[in-house]
């Protein structure tokens, strides 16, 4: 497996792309309120990406029809924005990619609509914690399996399911690059982490069973048992100074 290592100059370009992605994700997160439609959120995201002089990485990628993915409740990822109205108690996954100066960055979070159930609140907290634990394990000389294990351990210790059919990935000149990054694994296995690697770390977690299916739209991935799901993601770079979150 050939992993594309980025130069300092290339990481500097990704850093700008990541800052754009982070800012826009925060702005559209503020739109997540009762009565707003998923299409309205996606429309604003696309407008903001284009205004920043960038392009939405997702739109047209393998024929995906929108600038971002908006996934509700039991939808794990790849929810297509439509005229669905958000309601109190929903949890909403927002996933966006930005293409700027020849490089992609990818980031996501899941947020509540008003008051949510204690189970949903715990799910969001644990999934975000798993992302942080995975990123903390991203150190030059360590193994990708160390990162995967840190994520898996955090999720399963909380009694939740690690979605196994979907993975994180390398990111850079292409939206999806080597290596694939499952959210489960064994320490000391897989590729050794090297300076110049740029990775999209993205825990995807179910409050119930981990099995999933794809809806007839060909994109939306939902939990098979209808349980809630959450998704958090950052693009990171392995540098001489340690791991850097490019989408922070």
N, C-alpha and C positions, 0 to 999 in steps of 0.2 A: 504494500500500500504506500503510494507516494503522497506525502503530506507537504503542501506548499508552505514554505517558511517565508515570512514577510521581512523585508528590510525595515530599518528605522524609519526611512522615508515613507514606505508604504503604510506602516503602522500609524504614522502621523496623519496620513490621509484618512485612514479608518477612524482615527480619533475624532476628526471633524465630522465624519459621517455619523459616528456614534453619538456625538453631542446633539446633532440634529434629531436623531431618532429618539433620544432620551427626552428632549424638550417637547417634542410633539406627543409622545406617549403621555407625558404629564398633563398636557393641555387637553387631550381627548379623555383622559381619565376624569377630569373635572366635568365633562359632559354627562357622565354616567349618573343619571337621575331618573326617577319615575316619570314616565310619559315620553321620554326621548326614544327615537327609533334607532335600531342598529345601523340603518342606512344613513341616517343623519350623522352619526359618529364617523362612519367610513368616509363620507363626503368631506367632512371637515378635515380629517386626517390627510386625504389626498390633496386638498387645497393647501394645507400647511406645508406638506412635503414639497410641492411644486413651487410654492412661494420661497422656500429656502434654497431654490436652485438645484434641488435633487429630484430623484425619480423614485416612485414606490417600487420596491424590489418585487413585491408579490404580484402586481397586476400584470397579467399575461404570462406569468411563470407557469409552464405546463398548462396553459389556458385558464388559470385561476382568474375569476372575473372582477375582483375588487382590489383596492389599494391596501387593505388590511383584512385581518380575520377577526371576527367578533363571535365568540362562542359562549353560549348561555347554559348554565346549570350542568346538565349531564353531557354537554358537548365538550369534548376534550380539547380539540383544536380544529382549525380550518373552517369554522362556521362562516358561511357566506352572508354578508350584511344584506338584510332585506327590511321591509317595513314592519318589523316586529317591535312592539312597544315594550320598553323595560317596565318592570313592576317591582314594588317593594318586596324584598326577600330574594330577588335574583342575585346570582353571582355572574360576573361578566368577564370573560377572558378577552383581552385586547392584545393582538400580536401584530407587529409591524416591522417591515424591513425598509431600509433606506439605501439607495444607490447614489454615491457621490464621488466624483473624480475617479471613477473606475473601480470603486470598492463598495461592497455591501456590508452593512451591519444589521443585526437582527435582535429584537428585544420584545419582551412580553410581560404582562402582569395580569392578575385576576383581582377584581375589586367588587365590593358589595353595592347593591342598590338599597339604600336605607338600612333598616334593621334586618339582619339575617339570623338564621338559626345558630345556636351554639356549635353544632356540628360543622356548619359551613364556615364559621369564624375560625374554628380550629384547623380546618382543612387549608384555608388561606395562609394561616400562620405557619403551619408545618411545611407547606410547599415552598414558601419564601425562605424559611430556615434551611430547607434542603438545598436550595440554590446557593445560599451563603456558605454552607458547609462544603459543597462541591467546589465553589470558587476558591475557598481557603486551601483546598487540597491541590490546587493547580500550581505546582512549583516545579521549576526546572530540575530535571533529574528524577522526579517522581514518575509514576506510571499512570496512564489513563484509567486503569482499573482502580487506582486509589481514589480518583475523583468519583467514579461510578459507585464505588462501595460507600463512600461518605454520604452520597445522596440516598442510596438505597437504605442504609442503616437508619438515617433520620426519619425517612418515611415509614418504614416498617415498624420502628420502635413506637411510633404514634398509633399503630394499628391500621394504617391506610395501605392502599394498593399501589404498587409501582406499575405504571402503564408500560408494558414490555414490547408492544408492537410499534412504538414510535421512539425516535432517538434525537438527541442533539447532533451537532455536526461541525466540521470545520466551515469557515466562512471567510470570504475575501473577494477575490476577483470574480468568483462565482458565489451565488447565494448558498449553495450546498456543496461543500468540498469534503474530502477525506480529512479526518477519520470520522466514521459514525460513532456517536457517543450514547450508548444505552444508559439508562438511569439505574442500572444494577450491574454488579460485577465483583471481581475478586481483587484484593490488593496485590500489587506486584505483577499484574498482567497487562497485556496490551502494549501499545506504543509508549516509549519513554517520552516525557514532555521535554520539548526543546525550545530554546529561545527563538522567537519568530513565529511560533504557532499562534493562530487566531481561531478561537473556538466559540461556538454558540452552545452554552450550557443551559439546558432547559428541562428541569423536572416537570413531569406531567403525572398527576396523582389522582387516584380515585378514592372516594370515601368508602367504597365497597370493593367489589371484585375488580381485577385489573383488565379483564377481557373487554375488547371493543369491537365495534363494527362501523362500516362506512355507510352513510345514508344514500338513498338513490341519487342525490345530487352529485355523487362521485367525489365529494370533498369532505363534508362534515363527518368527523369521527366522534362517536358517542359511546358511552359506557354501555356494555351489553345488559347490565342489570339495572340501568336507569339511575345509578348513584351519581352524586355530585362529583365534579372534576375541577381541578385547578391547574394552572400553568403559569410559571414564572420563568423568565429568560434574560440573560445578559450575554453580550459578546465580550470576550476577554482576550487579552494578549499576554503571552509569556515573554517577559522582558528581562533584561539584566538586573532590573530593580525589583523583580518579583512579578506577580500577576497584576495586571492592570485591567480594571473594568472600563471598557470603551463606551458603554452605553449607560453610564451612571450620570 
